[in-house]
Amino acid sequence: MSQQKPAFSTAATARHILVCLLLFLAGDLLSSLALDLLFAVARPPAPWLYQLPRALGALALTWALFRLYAARGLRLGMAEFGVTFSLRGWAVAASVLLPVLVAAAFLPLGEVSVTRGGPGEVLGTLAVSLAFALKAGVTEELLFRGFLMKLVDWRWGKRAAILLPSVLFASAHLFQLGSAGPGEVLLLVLGGSLVGIMFSLVADRSGSVSNSVLMHTLWNLVMATSLLHITPAGETYGSPVFSLIIPDGPLLLTGGSFGAETSAIAMAGYAAVCCLALVKGANHR
């Protein structure tokens, strides 16, 4: 890995950031369009047979676009953006424990139910959940903790590199709220920025985006796919394999429209991992 930071001007940095955002959107859009054209001719017998290749196709295409832009547009290797495979034990442990402990903290508050379905349907749901968790984990970390964090760091320094992509990461999720109140918007911005800072610190202090990819993927698999939904009865949606129905309560407990990911319980978990990354990362450095 190069020891000297590339010297991009402010205008060049802003241009590269914009291109990276467009590449991220293009990977998802082009993959979806290709599958829509294919399945307009031959409709799949089950929804998951469309959803699975859609997720994996978007992952592969986004990766290819970023790799091509790094080599041709930036004249840099992927390793310059922290895109290497180098897992740290503390990061792996935190990746597993964070979603498990957060979900466990909600257990006493609600009641678990299991969606009944045939083995094929359940396996399809599990496969799609894993594919979408992996797709989000890889592509979002590639963008926010790989390219954007490094570009900001090279121009404006480490603190800006940790904070700015994290706020942008939170803002990118606002469209998922729909008709939300100001309290829910504020909660998403705060919770989303904190989880972004957590992923940023894990990637930075471990020396590799692979650690934040693992953490992001496992978090999404447990907390943000159809494997498990933690939600009040009035906010239920879809057909998850497991549901944990919690009572209606204050936004800080339930997370509001965005769900448990922006609850005080989840944010306490994010803060704990941030502290762990700062301590363990200091040893790494």
ZAMARGU-4260 file (C-alpha; in steps of 0.2 Angstrom, whole numbers, plus 5000, padded with zeros to 4 digits):
<rodrens>
0) 5000/5000/5000 | 5006/5017/4996 | 5013/5027/5011 | 5010/5044/5003 | 4992/5051/5002
5) 4987/5055/4984 | 4986/5074/4982 | 4968/5078/4974 | 4962/5096/4974 | 4945/5100/4982
10) 4937/5101/4965 | 4944/5084/4960 | 4939/5076/4977 | 4921/5082/4975 | 4921/5076/4957
15) 4927/5059/4962 | 4915/5058/4976 | 4901/5062/4964 | 4907/5049/4952 | 4907/5036/4966
20) 4890/5040/4971 | 4884/5038/4953 | 4893/5021/4951 | 4885/5015/4967 | 4867/5019/4960
25) 4872/5012/4943 | 4877/4995/4949 | 4860/4993/4957 | 4850/5000/4943 | 4858/4992/4929
30) 4857/4975/4937 | 4839/4977/4941 | 4835/4983/4923 | 4844/4968/4916 | 4834/4955/4926
35) 4818/4965/4923 | 4821/4962/4904 | 4825/4944/4906 | 4811/4940/4917 | 4798/4950/4907
40) 4801/4935/4894 | 4802/4921/4907 | 4794/4924/4924 | 4802/4915/4938 | 4791/4902/4947
45) 4795/4910/4964 | 4799/4928/4969 | 4815/4923/4978 | 4822/4916/4961 | 4821/4935/4955
50) 4827/4943/4971 | 4842/4932/4973 | 4851/4935/4957 | 4846/4954/4958 | 4855/4955/4974
55) 4871/4946/4968 | 4871/4954/4951 | 4870/4971/4959 | 4885/4966/4971 | 4895/4960/4956
60) 4892/4974/4945 | 4895/4987/4958 | 4911/4979/4963 | 4917/4979/4945 | 4912/4997/4942
65) 4922/5003/4957 | 4937/4992/4953 | 4937/4999/4935 | 4936/5017/4941 | 4950/5015/4954
70) 4961/5008/4940 | 4957/5019/4926 | 4949/5035/4934 | 4960/5036/4949 | 4975/5027/4944
75) 4975/5018/4961 | 4973/5000/4967 | 4959/4994/4978 | 4970/4992/4992 | 4973/5010/4993
80) 4955/5012/4998 | 4957/4999/5012 | 4949/4986/5001 | 4959/4971/5007 | 4955/4954/5016
85) 4962/4956/5033 | 4951/4952/5047 | 4955/4956/5065 | 4949/4945/5079 | 4941/4959/5089
90) 4931/4965/5074 | 4925/4947/5070 | 4919/4945/5088 | 4911/4962/5088 | 4902/4958/5072
95) 4894/4942/5079 | 4890/4949/5096 | 4883/4965/5091 | 4867/4959/5082 | 4865/4944/5094
100) 4866/4955/5110 | 4854/4969/5103 | 4841/4956/5098 | 4843/4947/5115 | 4840/4964/5124
105) 4823/4965/5115 | 4818/4948/5119 | 4811/4951/5137 | 4800/4966/5129 | 4790/4956/5117
110) 4784/4939/5110 | 4792/4928/5097 | 4782/4921/5083 | 4787/4910/5068 | 4780/4912/5051
115) 4774/4895/5044 | 4779/4890/5027 | 4786/4875/5017 | 4804/4871/5017 | 4807/4878/5000
120) 4799/4895/5005 | 4809/4896/5021 | 4826/4891/5012 | 4822/4904/4998 | 4819/4918/5011
125) 4835/4913/5020 | 4845/4913/5004 | 4838/4930/4999 | 4841/4937/5016 | 4859/4932/5016
130) 4861/4939/4998 | 4854/4956/5002 | 4864/4957/5018 | 4880/4953/5009 | 4875/4965/4994
135) 4872/4979/5006 | 4887/4975/5017 | 4899/4974/5002 | 4893/4989/4991 | 4889/5001/5005
140) 4906/4998/5014 | 4915/4999/4997 | 4907/5016/4994 | 4906/5024/5011 | 4921/5016/5021
145) 4931/5012/5006 | 4931/5026/4993 | 4923/5041/5001 | 4932/5039/5018 | 4949/5038/5009
150) 4945/5053/4997 | 4939/5064/5012 | 4954/5059/5022 | 4966/5063/5009 | 4959/5080/5006
155) 4952/5085/5023 | 4959/5074/5036 | 4954/5059/5047 | 4941/5067/5058 | 4931/5073/5042
160) 4934/5056/5035 | 4925/5048/5049 | 4911/5060/5051 | 4906/5066/5034 | 4903/5049/5025
165) 4894/5044/5041 | 4881/5058/5040 | 4879/5055/5021 | 4876/5037/5025 | 4862/5041/5037
170) 4855/5054/5025 | 4854/5041/5011 | 4842/5030/5022 | 4830/5044/5024 | 4820/5039/5009
175) 4815/5023/5018 | 4805/5032/5031 | 4790/5037/5020 | 4778/5048/5030 | 4788/5050/5046
180) 4787/5063/5059 | 4801/5075/5063 | 4806/5064/5079 | 4808/5049/5068 | 4819/5059/5055
185) 4830/5065/5069 | 4831/5048/5077 | 4837/5041/5060 | 4850/5054/5057 | 4857/5052/5074
190) 4856/5033/5074 | 4862/5032/5056 | 4876/5043/5059 | 4882/5034/5074 | 4881/5017/5065
195) 4891/5025/5051 | 4904/5031/5063 | 4905/5013/5070 | 4908/5006/5053 | 4921/5019/5049
200) 4930/5017/5065 | 4930/4998/5063 | 4937/5000/5045 | 4950/5013/5049 | 4956/5005/5066
205) 4957/4988/5059 | 4966/4993/5043 | 4954/4984/5031 | 4936/4987/5025 | 4934/4968/5026
210) 4930/4970/5045 | 4916/4983/5042 | 4909/4973/5028 | 4908/4958/5040 | 4900/4968/5053
215) 4888/4977/5041 | 4883/4960/5033 | 4879/4951/5049 | 4870/4966/5057 | 4859/4967/5041
220) 4856/4948/5041 | 4849/4948/5059 | 4841/4965/5060 | 4837/4971/5043 | 4831/4956/5032
225) 4817/4944/5032 | 4826/4933/5044 | 4820/4943/5059 | 4808/4958/5062 | 4808/4967/5079
230) 4793/4978/5078 | 4777/4984/5087 | 4761/4975/5082 | 4755/4991/5072 | 4771/4992/5061
235) 4772/4973/5055 | 4776/4970/5037 | 4781/4956/5025 | 4783/4938/5030 | 4799/4936/5041
240) 4805/4919/5047 | 4804/4926/5065 | 4795/4940/5072 | 4798/4948/5089 | 4782/4959/5092
245) 4786/4972/5105 | 4773/4984/5114 | 4770/5002/5107 | 4781/5014/5116 | 4792/5029/5115
250) 4802/5031/5099 | 4819/5028/5109 | 4813/5011/5113 | 4805/5005/5097 | 4815/5016/5084
255) 4799/5022/5076 | 4796/5019/5058 | 4814/5013/5054 | 4813/5000/5068 | 4825/4993/5081
260) 4840/4999/5071 | 4838/5017/5078 | 4832/5012/5095 | 4842/5017/5111 | 4846/4998/5113
265) 4854/4998/5096 | 4863/5014/5098 | 4871/5009/5115 | 4878/4994/5105 | 4885/5005/5092
270) 4893/5016/5105 | 4901/5001/5113 | 4908/4995/5097 | 4915/5012/5094 | 4924/5012/5110
275) 4931/4994/5107 | 4937/5000/5090 | 4946/5015/5098 | 4955/5004/5111 | 4959/4989/5100
280) 4963/5000/5085 | 4976/5009/5095 | 4985/4993/5098 | 4984/4989/5080 | 4992/5005/5076
</rodrens>
